[in-house]
Amino acid sequence: MSEEEFDAEAELKKYDDTPTTVFYWSDATPNRTLNSLRNAATHLKENPGKGPLAELIAHGSADRFFSGGELQAILAAV
């Protein structure tokens, strides 16, 4: 899926009840798992962490990773 086709609102709805981890690529900020993609994105937006990189990982039968442009779109939508 290209960034132009990425629908952040649809992803937020799709993972509305999916545990999602805010994963920081730094030991300075602990990872945190919340009960939905929206809550995890809100947490990340309010707590960007001490490191420059973070991802959101929606857990399920196949984990879904959000980073880069998709992550920015998710954060803009919350």
HTML snippet that shows the backbone in 3Dmol.js (N, CA, C, O; Angstrom):
<script src="https://3Dmol.org/build/3Dmol-min.js"></script>
<div id="view" style="width:600px;height:400px;position:relative"></div>
<script>
const pdb = `
ATOM      1  N   MET A   1       0.849  -1.178   0.000  1.00  0.00           N
ATOM      2  CA  MET A   1       0.000   0.000   0.000  1.00  0.00           C
ATOM      3  C   MET A   1       0.888   1.232   0.000  1.00  0.00           C
ATOM      4  O   MET A   1       1.735   1.389   0.880  1.00  0.00           O
ATOM      5  N   SER A   2       0.705   2.094  -0.967  1.00  0.00           N
ATOM      6  CA  SER A   2       1.509   3.311  -1.021  1.00  0.00           C
ATOM      7  C   SER A   2       0.979   4.313   0.004  1.00  0.00           C
ATOM      8  O   SER A   2      -0.156   4.207   0.469  1.00  0.00           O
ATOM      9  N   GLU A   3       1.826   5.290   0.347  1.00  0.00           N
ATOM     10  CA  GLU A   3       1.422   6.284   1.330  1.00  0.00           C
ATOM     11  C   GLU A   3       0.211   7.079   0.852  1.00  0.00           C
ATOM     12  O   GLU A   3      -0.605   7.500   1.672  1.00  0.00           O
ATOM     13  N   GLU A   4       0.075   7.295  -0.470  1.00  0.00           N
ATOM     14  CA  GLU A   4      -1.068   8.032  -0.995  1.00  0.00           C
ATOM     15  C   GLU A   4      -2.368   7.280  -0.732  1.00  0.00           C
ATOM     16  O   GLU A   4      -3.413   7.903  -0.544  1.00  0.00           O
ATOM     17  N   GLU A   5      -2.317   5.961  -0.717  1.00  0.00           N
ATOM     18  CA  GLU A   5      -3.495   5.130  -0.535  1.00  0.00           C
ATOM     19  C   GLU A   5      -3.775   4.831   0.934  1.00  0.00           C
ATOM     20  O   GLU A   5      -4.825   4.268   1.244  1.00  0.00           O
ATOM     21  N   PHE A   6      -2.897   5.179   1.824  1.00  0.00           N
ATOM     22  CA  PHE A   6      -3.047   4.837   3.232  1.00  0.00           C
ATOM     23  C   PHE A   6      -4.189   5.639   3.848  1.00  0.00           C
ATOM     24  O   PHE A   6      -4.206   6.866   3.758  1.00  0.00           O
ATOM     25  N   ASP A   7      -5.134   4.953   4.470  1.00  0.00           N
ATOM     26  CA  ASP A   7      -6.292   5.587   5.095  1.00  0.00           C
ATOM     27  C   ASP A   7      -6.172   5.411   6.611  1.00  0.00           C
ATOM     28  O   ASP A   7      -6.538   4.368   7.153  1.00  0.00           O
ATOM     29  N   ALA A   8      -5.661   6.429   7.280  1.00  0.00           N
ATOM     30  CA  ALA A   8      -5.416   6.348   8.721  1.00  0.00           C
ATOM     31  C   ALA A   8      -6.700   6.094   9.488  1.00  0.00           C
ATOM     32  O   ALA A   8      -6.708   5.295  10.425  1.00  0.00           O
ATOM     33  N   GLU A   9      -7.786   6.755   9.111  1.00  0.00           N
ATOM     34  CA  GLU A   9      -9.060   6.562   9.828  1.00  0.00           C
ATOM     35  C   GLU A   9      -9.540   5.116   9.704  1.00  0.00           C
ATOM     36  O   GLU A   9     -10.041   4.544  10.673  1.00  0.00           O
ATOM     37  N   ALA A  10      -9.392   4.531   8.531  1.00  0.00           N
ATOM     38  CA  ALA A  10      -9.800   3.135   8.342  1.00  0.00           C
ATOM     39  C   ALA A  10      -8.954   2.206   9.212  1.00  0.00           C
ATOM     40  O   ALA A  10      -9.474   1.254   9.795  1.00  0.00           O
ATOM     41  N   GLU A  11      -7.669   2.477   9.298  1.00  0.00           N
ATOM     42  CA  GLU A  11      -6.787   1.652  10.146  1.00  0.00           C
ATOM     43  C   GLU A  11      -7.149   1.814  11.622  1.00  0.00           C
ATOM     44  O   GLU A  11      -7.160   0.835  12.369  1.00  0.00           O
ATOM     45  N   LEU A  12      -7.444   3.042  12.044  1.00  0.00           N
ATOM     46  CA  LEU A  12      -7.843   3.275  13.436  1.00  0.00           C
ATOM     47  C   LEU A  12      -9.115   2.492  13.767  1.00  0.00           C
ATOM     48  O   LEU A  12      -9.229   1.928  14.855  1.00  0.00           O
ATOM     49  N   LYS A  13     -10.059   2.455  12.846  1.00  0.00           N
ATOM     50  CA  LYS A  13     -11.300   1.687  13.055  1.00  0.00           C
ATOM     51  C   LYS A  13     -11.031   0.191  13.046  1.00  0.00           C
ATOM     52  O   LYS A  13     -11.567  -0.551  13.870  1.00  0.00           O
ATOM     53  N   LYS A  14     -10.201  -0.243  12.112  1.00  0.00           N
ATOM     54  CA  LYS A  14      -9.903  -1.670  11.977  1.00  0.00           C
ATOM     55  C   LYS A  14      -9.266  -2.241  13.244  1.00  0.00           C
ATOM     56  O   LYS A  14      -9.550  -3.374  13.630  1.00  0.00           O
ATOM     57  N   TYR A  15      -8.412  -1.460  13.881  1.00  0.00           N
ATOM     58  CA  TYR A  15      -7.702  -1.918  15.071  1.00  0.00           C
ATOM     59  C   TYR A  15      -8.241  -1.257  16.337  1.00  0.00           C
ATOM     60  O   TYR A  15      -7.496  -1.014  17.286  1.00  0.00           O
ATOM     61  N   ASP A  16      -9.559  -0.967  16.340  1.00  0.00           N
ATOM     62  CA  ASP A  16     -10.189  -0.265  17.457  1.00  0.00           C
ATOM     63  C   ASP A  16     -10.158  -1.060  18.767  1.00  0.00           C
ATOM     64  O   ASP A  16     -10.113  -0.470  19.846  1.00  0.00           O
ATOM     65  N   ASP A  17     -10.180  -2.374  18.679  1.00  0.00           N
ATOM     66  CA  ASP A  17     -10.152  -3.193  19.895  1.00  0.00           C
ATOM     67  C   ASP A  17      -8.966  -4.155  19.911  1.00  0.00           C
ATOM     68  O   ASP A  17      -9.034  -5.232  20.503  1.00  0.00           O
ATOM     69  N   THR A  18      -7.883  -3.753  19.255  1.00  0.00           N
ATOM     70  CA  THR A  18      -6.693  -4.591  19.143  1.00  0.00           C
ATOM     71  C   THR A  18      -5.587  -4.048  20.042  1.00  0.00           C
ATOM     72  O   THR A  18      -5.179  -2.897  19.886  1.00  0.00           O
ATOM     73  N   PRO A  19      -5.093  -4.857  20.982  1.00  0.00           N
ATOM     74  CA  PRO A  19      -3.965  -4.393  21.797  1.00  0.00           C
ATOM     75  C   PRO A  19      -2.820  -3.937  20.892  1.00  0.00           C
ATOM     76  O   PRO A  19      -2.443  -4.628  19.946  1.00  0.00           O
ATOM     77  N   THR A  20      -2.284  -2.771  21.201  1.00  0.00           N
ATOM     78  CA  THR A  20      -1.251  -2.160  20.370  1.00  0.00           C
ATOM     79  C   THR A  20      -0.116  -1.657  21.252  1.00  0.00           C
ATOM     80  O   THR A  20      -0.348  -0.987  22.258  1.00  0.00           O
ATOM     81  N   THR A  21       1.111  -1.986  20.866  1.00  0.00           N
ATOM     82  CA  THR A  21       2.290  -1.576  21.622  1.00  0.00           C
ATOM     83  C   THR A  21       2.930  -0.351  20.996  1.00  0.00           C
ATOM     84  O   THR A  21       3.140  -0.281  19.785  1.00  0.00           O
ATOM     85  N   VAL A  22       3.237   0.618  21.858  1.00  0.00           N
ATOM     86  CA  VAL A  22       4.077   1.742  21.460  1.00  0.00           C
ATOM     87  C   VAL A  22       5.498   1.251  21.701  1.00  0.00           C
ATOM     88  O   VAL A  22       5.917   1.077  22.845  1.00  0.00           O
ATOM     89  N   PHE A  23       6.234   1.028  20.622  1.00  0.00           N
ATOM     90  CA  PHE A  23       7.580   0.460  20.705  1.00  0.00           C
ATOM     91  C   PHE A  23       8.606   1.552  20.424  1.00  0.00           C
ATOM     92  O   PHE A  23       8.652   2.119  19.333  1.00  0.00           O
ATOM     93  N   TYR A  24       9.417   1.829  21.421  1.00  0.00           N
ATOM     94  CA  TYR A  24      10.479   2.832  21.285  1.00  0.00           C
ATOM     95  C   TYR A  24      11.795   2.124  20.988  1.00  0.00           C
ATOM     96  O   TYR A  24      12.143   1.152  21.658  1.00  0.00           O
ATOM     97  N   TRP A  25      12.519   2.602  19.996  1.00  0.00           N
ATOM     98  CA  TRP A  25      13.823   2.045  19.656  1.00  0.00           C
ATOM     99  C   TRP A  25      14.902   2.667  20.538  1.00  0.00           C
ATOM    100  O   TRP A  25      15.944   3.107  20.053  1.00  0.00           O
ATOM    101  N   SER A  26      14.633   2.694  21.831  1.00  0.00           N
ATOM    102  CA  SER A  26      15.559   3.270  22.792  1.00  0.00           C
ATOM    103  C   SER A  26      15.271   2.660  24.156  1.00  0.00           C
ATOM    104  O   SER A  26      14.109   2.470  24.517  1.00  0.00           O
ATOM    105  N   ASP A  27      16.292   2.360  24.900  1.00  0.00           N
ATOM    106  CA  ASP A  27      16.103   1.846  26.254  1.00  0.00           C
ATOM    107  C   ASP A  27      15.719   2.958  27.224  1.00  0.00           C
ATOM    108  O   ASP A  27      15.323   2.680  28.355  1.00  0.00           O
ATOM    109  N   ALA A  28      15.830   4.211  26.796  1.00  0.00           N
ATOM    110  CA  ALA A  28      15.533   5.348  27.666  1.00  0.00           C
ATOM    111  C   ALA A  28      14.035   5.507  27.924  1.00  0.00           C
ATOM    112  O   ALA A  28      13.649   6.137  28.909  1.00  0.00           O
ATOM    113  N   THR A  29      13.191   4.953  27.067  1.00  0.00           N
ATOM    114  CA  THR A  29      11.746   5.061  27.213  1.00  0.00           C
ATOM    115  C   THR A  29      11.142   3.663  27.144  1.00  0.00           C
ATOM    116  O   THR A  29      11.341   2.951  26.160  1.00  0.00           O
ATOM    117  N   PRO A  30      10.403   3.264  28.183  1.00  0.00           N
ATOM    118  CA  PRO A  30       9.818   1.913  28.165  1.00  0.00           C
ATOM    119  C   PRO A  30       8.676   1.799  27.152  1.00  0.00           C
ATOM    120  O   PRO A  30       7.933   2.752  26.920  1.00  0.00           O
ATOM    121  N   ASN A  31       8.558   0.618  26.561  1.00  0.00           N
ATOM    122  CA  ASN A  31       7.450   0.326  25.656  1.00  0.00           C
ATOM    123  C   ASN A  31       6.171   0.243  26.480  1.00  0.00           C
ATOM    124  O   ASN A  31       6.212   0.015  27.689  1.00  0.00           O
ATOM    125  N   ARG A  32       5.045   0.429  25.815  1.00  0.00           N
ATOM    126  CA  ARG A  32       3.772   0.361  26.532  1.00  0.00           C
ATOM    127  C   ARG A  32       2.716  -0.212  25.598  1.00  0.00           C
ATOM    128  O   ARG A  32       2.633   0.178  24.433  1.00  0.00           O
ATOM    129  N   THR A  33       1.906  -1.142  26.111  1.00  0.00           N
ATOM    130  CA  THR A  33       0.819  -1.726  25.336  1.00  0.00           C
ATOM    131  C   THR A  33      -0.510  -1.181  25.846  1.00  0.00           C
ATOM    132  O   THR A  33      -0.791  -1.202  27.045  1.00  0.00           O
ATOM    133  N   LEU A  34      -1.325  -0.691  24.905  1.00  0.00           N
ATOM    134  CA  LEU A  34      -2.644  -0.158  25.229  1.00  0.00           C
ATOM    135  C   LEU A  34      -3.706  -0.979  24.506  1.00  0.00           C
ATOM    136  O   LEU A  34      -3.376  -1.849  23.700  1.00  0.00           O
ATOM    137  N   ASN A  35      -4.983  -0.708  24.791  1.00  0.00           N
ATOM    138  CA  ASN A  35      -6.058  -1.580  24.304  1.00  0.00           C
ATOM    139  C   ASN A  35      -6.535  -1.304  22.878  1.00  0.00           C
ATOM    140  O   ASN A  35      -7.406  -2.017  22.381  1.00  0.00           O
ATOM    141  N   SER A  36      -5.984  -0.285  22.207  1.00  0.00           N
ATOM    142  CA  SER A  36      -6.387  -0.024  20.822  1.00  0.00           C
ATOM    143  C   SER A  36      -5.303   0.786  20.110  1.00  0.00           C
ATOM    144  O   SER A  36      -4.438   1.392  20.742  1.00  0.00           O
ATOM    145  N   LEU A  37      -5.374   0.778  18.805  1.00  0.00           N
ATOM    146  CA  LEU A  37      -4.434   1.574  18.003  1.00  0.00           C
ATOM    147  C   LEU A  37      -4.621   3.054  18.311  1.00  0.00           C
ATOM    148  O   LEU A  37      -3.637   3.782  18.439  1.00  0.00           O
ATOM    149  N   ARG A  38      -5.868   3.513  18.433  1.00  0.00           N
ATOM    150  CA  ARG A  38      -6.135   4.927  18.723  1.00  0.00           C
ATOM    151  C   ARG A  38      -5.519   5.333  20.062  1.00  0.00           C
ATOM    152  O   ARG A  38      -4.883   6.383  20.159  1.00  0.00           O
ATOM    153  N   ASN A  39      -5.705   4.507  21.095  1.00  0.00           N
ATOM    154  CA  ASN A  39      -5.145   4.843  22.408  1.00  0.00           C
ATOM    155  C   ASN A  39      -3.622   4.821  22.386  1.00  0.00           C
ATOM    156  O   ASN A  39      -2.977   5.652  23.026  1.00  0.00           O
ATOM    157  N   ALA A  40      -3.053   3.881  21.658  1.00  0.00           N
ATOM    158  CA  ALA A  40      -1.591   3.823  21.557  1.00  0.00           C
ATOM    159  C   ALA A  40      -1.049   5.037  20.803  1.00  0.00           C
ATOM    160  O   ALA A  40      -0.027   5.606  21.185  1.00  0.00           O
ATOM    161  N   ALA A  41      -1.737   5.429  19.734  1.00  0.00           N
ATOM    162  CA  ALA A  41      -1.299   6.600  18.965  1.00  0.00           C
ATOM    163  C   ALA A  41      -1.422   7.866  19.804  1.00  0.00           C
ATOM    164  O   ALA A  41      -0.541   8.725  19.763  1.00  0.00           O
ATOM    165  N   THR A  42      -2.493   7.988  20.553  1.00  0.00           N
ATOM    166  CA  THR A  42      -2.673   9.152  21.426  1.00  0.00           C
ATOM    167  C   THR A  42      -1.571   9.191  22.471  1.00  0.00           C
ATOM    168  O   THR A  42      -1.013  10.251  22.757  1.00  0.00           O
ATOM    169  N   HIS A  43      -1.260   8.032  23.040  1.00  0.00           N
ATOM    170  CA  HIS A  43      -0.179   7.961  24.031  1.00  0.00           C
ATOM    171  C   HIS A  43       1.149   8.392  23.408  1.00  0.00           C
ATOM    172  O   HIS A  43       1.892   9.170  24.006  1.00  0.00           O
ATOM    173  N   LEU A  44       1.446   7.890  22.211  1.00  0.00           N
ATOM    174  CA  LEU A  44       2.701   8.245  21.543  1.00  0.00           C
ATOM    175  C   LEU A  44       2.748   9.741  21.233  1.00  0.00           C
ATOM    176  O   LEU A  44       3.789  10.378  21.396  1.00  0.00           O
ATOM    177  N   LYS A  45       1.643  10.291  20.796  1.00  0.00           N
ATOM    178  CA  LYS A  45       1.587  11.718  20.468  1.00  0.00           C
ATOM    179  C   LYS A  45       1.842  12.569  21.714  1.00  0.00           C
ATOM    180  O   LYS A  45       2.508  13.601  21.639  1.00  0.00           O
ATOM    181  N   GLU A  46       1.313  12.133  22.852  1.00  0.00           N
ATOM    182  CA  GLU A  46       1.468  12.875  24.103  1.00  0.00           C
ATOM    183  C   GLU A  46       2.795  12.572  24.806  1.00  0.00           C
ATOM    184  O   GLU A  46       3.252  13.364  25.630  1.00  0.00           O
ATOM    185  N   ASN A  47       3.411  11.440  24.486  1.00  0.00           N
ATOM    186  CA  ASN A  47       4.661  10.992  25.117  1.00  0.00           C
ATOM    187  C   ASN A  47       5.620  10.512  24.042  1.00  0.00           C
ATOM    188  O   ASN A  47       5.806   9.305  23.882  1.00  0.00           O
ATOM    189  N   PRO A  48       6.231  11.427  23.303  1.00  0.00           N
ATOM    190  CA  PRO A  48       7.061  11.018  22.166  1.00  0.00           C
ATOM    191  C   PRO A  48       8.302  10.221  22.544  1.00  0.00           C
ATOM    192  O   PRO A  48       8.907   9.599  21.671  1.00  0.00           O
ATOM    193  N   GLY A  49       8.696  10.216  23.792  1.00  0.00           N
ATOM    194  CA  GLY A  49       9.858   9.435  24.215  1.00  0.00           C
ATOM    195  C   GLY A  49      11.149  10.195  24.049  1.00  0.00           C
ATOM    196  O   GLY A  49      11.188  11.283  23.474  1.00  0.00           O
ATOM    197  N   LYS A  50      12.198   9.603  24.559  1.00  0.00           N
ATOM    198  CA  LYS A  50      13.507  10.246  24.542  1.00  0.00           C
ATOM    199  C   LYS A  50      14.308   9.920  23.287  1.00  0.00           C
ATOM    200  O   LYS A  50      15.285  10.602  22.978  1.00  0.00           O
ATOM    201  N   GLY A  51      13.903   8.887  22.567  1.00  0.00           N
ATOM    202  CA  GLY A  51      14.623   8.500  21.355  1.00  0.00           C
ATOM    203  C   GLY A  51      13.937   9.043  20.123  1.00  0.00           C
ATOM    204  O   GLY A  51      12.776   9.447  20.195  1.00  0.00           O
ATOM    205  N   PRO A  52      14.623   9.065  18.995  1.00  0.00           N
ATOM    206  CA  PRO A  52      14.047   9.651  17.793  1.00  0.00           C
ATOM    207  C   PRO A  52      13.058   8.744  17.067  1.00  0.00           C
ATOM    208  O   PRO A  52      12.290   9.226  16.235  1.00  0.00           O
ATOM    209  N   LEU A  53      13.056   7.458  17.357  1.00  0.00           N
ATOM    210  CA  LEU A  53      12.236   6.529  16.587  1.00  0.00           C
ATOM    211  C   LEU A  53      11.247   5.782  17.465  1.00  0.00           C
ATOM    212  O   LEU A  53      11.555   5.422  18.601  1.00  0.00           O
ATOM    213  N   ALA A  54      10.069   5.556  16.934  1.00  0.00           N
ATOM    214  CA  ALA A  54       9.057   4.744  17.590  1.00  0.00           C
ATOM    215  C   ALA A  54       8.219   4.084  16.510  1.00  0.00           C
ATOM    216  O   ALA A  54       8.178   4.542  15.368  1.00  0.00           O
ATOM    217  N   GLU A  55       7.551   3.000  16.888  1.00  0.00           N
ATOM    218  CA  GLU A  55       6.622   2.306  15.999  1.00  0.00           C
ATOM    219  C   GLU A  55       5.380   1.971  16.808  1.00  0.00           C
ATOM    220  O   GLU A  55       5.416   1.944  18.039  1.00  0.00           O
ATOM    221  N   LEU A  56       4.299   1.722  16.119  1.00  0.00           N
ATOM    222  CA  LEU A  56       3.112   1.158  16.740  1.00  0.00           C
ATOM    223  C   LEU A  56       2.954  -0.245  16.179  1.00  0.00           C
ATOM    224  O   LEU A  56       3.067  -0.461  14.972  1.00  0.00           O
ATOM    225  N   ILE A  57       2.692  -1.197  17.067  1.00  0.00           N
ATOM    226  CA  ILE A  57       2.540  -2.585  16.644  1.00  0.00           C
ATOM    227  C   ILE A  57       1.178  -3.073  17.133  1.00  0.00           C
ATOM    228  O   ILE A  57       0.977  -3.270  18.332  1.00  0.00           O
ATOM    229  N   ALA A  58       0.239  -3.267  16.192  1.00  0.00           N
ATOM    230  CA  ALA A  58      -1.075  -3.810  16.518  1.00  0.00           C
ATOM    231  C   ALA A  58      -0.945  -5.329  16.521  1.00  0.00           C
ATOM    232  O   ALA A  58      -0.527  -5.929  15.530  1.00  0.00           O
ATOM    233  N   HIS A  59      -1.308  -5.942  17.645  1.00  0.00           N
ATOM    234  CA  HIS A  59      -1.121  -7.384  17.809  1.00  0.00           C
ATOM    235  C   HIS A  59      -2.336  -8.153  17.324  1.00  0.00           C
ATOM    236  O   HIS A  59      -3.476  -7.733  17.520  1.00  0.00           O
ATOM    237  N   GLY A  60      -2.078  -9.261  16.700  1.00  0.00           N
ATOM    238  CA  GLY A  60      -3.144 -10.119  16.202  1.00  0.00           C
ATOM    239  C   GLY A  60      -2.536 -11.387  15.645  1.00  0.00           C
ATOM    240  O   GLY A  60      -1.394 -11.722  15.959  1.00  0.00           O
ATOM    241  N   SER A  61      -3.297 -12.102  14.813  1.00  0.00           N
ATOM    242  CA  SER A  61      -2.763 -13.327  14.225  1.00  0.00           C
ATOM    243  C   SER A  61      -1.526 -13.015  13.386  1.00  0.00           C
ATOM    244  O   SER A  61      -0.612 -13.833  13.282  1.00  0.00           O
ATOM    245  N   ALA A  62      -1.509 -11.822  12.790  1.00  0.00           N
ATOM    246  CA  ALA A  62      -0.319 -11.314  12.093  1.00  0.00           C
ATOM    247  C   ALA A  62      -0.141  -9.873  12.561  1.00  0.00           C
ATOM    248  O   ALA A  62      -0.957  -9.009  12.239  1.00  0.00           O
ATOM    249  N   ASP A  63       0.914  -9.613  13.311  1.00  0.00           N
ATOM    250  CA  ASP A  63       1.138  -8.269  13.828  1.00  0.00           C
ATOM    251  C   ASP A  63       1.225  -7.263  12.684  1.00  0.00           C
ATOM    252  O   ASP A  63       1.758  -7.567  11.616  1.00  0.00           O
ATOM    253  N   ARG A  64       0.695  -6.059  12.919  1.00  0.00           N
ATOM    254  CA  ARG A  64       0.718  -4.977  11.929  1.00  0.00           C
ATOM    255  C   ARG A  64       1.584  -3.849  12.483  1.00  0.00           C
ATOM    256  O   ARG A  64       1.306  -3.312  13.555  1.00  0.00           O
ATOM    257  N   PHE A  65       2.617  -3.502  11.758  1.00  0.00           N
ATOM    258  CA  PHE A  65       3.555  -2.464  12.179  1.00  0.00           C
ATOM    259  C   PHE A  65       3.234  -1.157  11.471  1.00  0.00           C
ATOM    260  O   PHE A  65       2.979  -1.147  10.266  1.00  0.00           O
ATOM    261  N   PHE A  66       3.247  -0.048  12.216  1.00  0.00           N
ATOM    262  CA  PHE A  66       3.058   1.284  11.659  1.00  0.00           C
ATOM    263  C   PHE A  66       4.304   2.102  11.959  1.00  0.00           C
ATOM    264  O   PHE A  66       4.680   2.267  13.119  1.00  0.00           O
ATOM    265  N   SER A  67       4.943   2.612  10.916  1.00  0.00           N
ATOM    266  CA  SER A  67       6.136   3.446  11.077  1.00  0.00           C
ATOM    267  C   SER A  67       6.190   4.404   9.891  1.00  0.00           C
ATOM    268  O   SER A  67       5.364   4.319   8.981  1.00  0.00           O
ATOM    269  N   GLY A  68       7.147   5.300   9.901  1.00  0.00           N
ATOM    270  CA  GLY A  68       7.335   6.219   8.780  1.00  0.00           C
ATOM    271  C   GLY A  68       6.104   7.037   8.468  1.00  0.00           C
ATOM    272  O   GLY A  68       5.472   7.583   9.372  1.00  0.00           O
ATOM    273  N   GLY A  69       5.758   7.129   7.197  1.00  0.00           N
ATOM    274  CA  GLY A  69       4.626   7.919   6.743  1.00  0.00           C
ATOM    275  C   GLY A  69       3.296   7.434   7.290  1.00  0.00           C
ATOM    276  O   GLY A  69       2.416   8.239   7.594  1.00  0.00           O
ATOM    277  N   GLU A  70       3.143   6.120   7.417  1.00  0.00           N
ATOM    278  CA  GLU A  70       1.906   5.586   7.991  1.00  0.00           C
ATOM    279  C   GLU A  70       1.756   6.021   9.444  1.00  0.00           C
ATOM    280  O   GLU A  70       0.667   6.407   9.871  1.00  0.00           O
ATOM    281  N   LEU A  71       2.840   5.958  10.200  1.00  0.00           N
ATOM    282  CA  LEU A  71       2.806   6.390  11.601  1.00  0.00           C
ATOM    283  C   LEU A  71       2.449   7.869  11.679  1.00  0.00           C
ATOM    284  O   LEU A  71       1.628   8.259  12.509  1.00  0.00           O
ATOM    285  N   GLN A  72       3.044   8.687  10.838  1.00  0.00           N
ATOM    286  CA  GLN A  72       2.744  10.128  10.847  1.00  0.00           C
ATOM    287  C   GLN A  72       1.269  10.380  10.523  1.00  0.00           C
ATOM    288  O   GLN A  72       0.647  11.258  11.120  1.00  0.00           O
ATOM    289  N   ALA A  73       0.711   9.618   9.586  1.00  0.00           N
ATOM    290  CA  ALA A  73      -0.701   9.770   9.231  1.00  0.00           C
ATOM    291  C   ALA A  73      -1.603   9.372  10.394  1.00  0.00           C
ATOM    292  O   ALA A  73      -2.598  10.041  10.672  1.00  0.00           O
ATOM    293  N   ILE A  74      -1.252   8.279  11.074  1.00  0.00           N
ATOM    294  CA  ILE A  74      -2.022   7.841  12.249  1.00  0.00           C
ATOM    295  C   ILE A  74      -1.989   8.918  13.321  1.00  0.00           C
ATOM    296  O   ILE A  74      -3.026   9.260  13.890  1.00  0.00           O
ATOM    297  N   LEU A  75      -0.802   9.458  13.604  1.00  0.00           N
ATOM    298  CA  LEU A  75      -0.670  10.486  14.642  1.00  0.00           C
ATOM    299  C   LEU A  75      -1.443  11.755  14.275  1.00  0.00           C
ATOM    300  O   LEU A  75      -2.010  12.409  15.150  1.00  0.00           O
ATOM    301  N   ALA A  76      -1.467  12.100  13.005  1.00  0.00           N
ATOM    302  CA  ALA A  76      -2.205  13.284  12.564  1.00  0.00           C
ATOM    303  C   ALA A  76      -3.715  13.084  12.702  1.00  0.00           C
ATOM    304  O   ALA A  76      -4.462  14.050  12.859  1.00  0.00           O
ATOM    305  N   ALA A  77      -4.160  11.831  12.642  1.00  0.00           N
ATOM    306  CA  ALA A  77      -5.585  11.527  12.677  1.00  0.00           C
ATOM    307  C   ALA A  77      -6.157  11.459  14.098  1.00  0.00           C
ATOM    308  O   ALA A  77      -7.375  11.492  14.277  1.00  0.00           O
ATOM    309  N   VAL A  78      -5.292  11.364  15.094  1.00  0.00           N
ATOM    310  CA  VAL A  78      -5.804  11.301  16.484  1.00  0.00           C
ATOM    311  C   VAL A  78      -5.745  12.651  17.149  1.00  0.00           C
ATOM    312  O   VAL A  78      -6.131  12.785  18.310  1.00  0.00           O
TER     313      VAL A  78
END
`;
const viewer = $3Dmol.createViewer("view");
viewer.addModel(pdb, "pdb");
viewer.setStyle({}, {cartoon: {color: "spectrum"}});
viewer.zoomTo();
viewer.render();
</script>
